[in-house]
Amino acid sequence: MASTFGRPKGAYKPATAEFQRSHTGKMGSNELPQPKRFSYDDSRRPPIPSRDQPPIYGLHTNKNFVVLNAVENILAAPKVIKKETPATEKADYGCVPKYLQRIKDQINEEYESIRAMHQKEEEEEEQKRYELSSEEVEKLREGLQKKWEAVNQEYQKITHISKVDTQELRRRKEECERQLTQLEKDIASLSKPHIFVDATR
């Protein structure tokens, strides 16, 4: 057998000596069947009345359809009306629908994820805040006090001028007053028992 499907290569080559010759085939009998008369079966419908055939008159019945219908309705079995169960007697009466419970659970999951995210952010913020030691607070207080003395010295020089009539002197005086106010607030804030520093700012 060949290694591929079908016959080996070249096996389908036609043989010229095996062609069909005239009057050598077998096509069956050429005789036609004997003719027979066609006839309809009994399933045909009745024929249509002809145009000249008169209609049938005087057909009537003695049946009283009014009485017959009344008797049929009286003797007929009554219709079975299915009694509906009241809503208060159903098993799921007063229960929360399943789709509402599903939506409620989804909302609670979203709230929990948002709450966990905020809590994680707060914990990270808390880790970035630390408390200053007493030595660090004292150094800050001394630095602020020295700066306050330097600004106050400059402010006193300006105030001893008899007349502050230039724009530059007025600006320097206002700046010294602003710095002194801020420094006093900073020094007062260092008097608290615990001082925390926010490293994120």
HELIX and SHEET records of a PDB file:
HELIX    1   1 THR A   16  GLU A   18  5                                   3    
HELIX    2   2 PHE A   65  LEU A   75  1                                  11    
HELIX    3   3 ALA A   87  GLU A   89  5                                   3    
HELIX    4   4 LYS A   98  LYS A  128  1                                  31    
HELIX    5   5 SER A  134  THR A  159  1                                  26    
HELIX    6   6 GLN A  167  SER A  189  1                                  23    
SHEET    1   A 2 ARG A 129  GLU A 131  0                                        
SHEET    2   A 2 PHE A 196  ASP A 198 -1                                        
END                                                                             
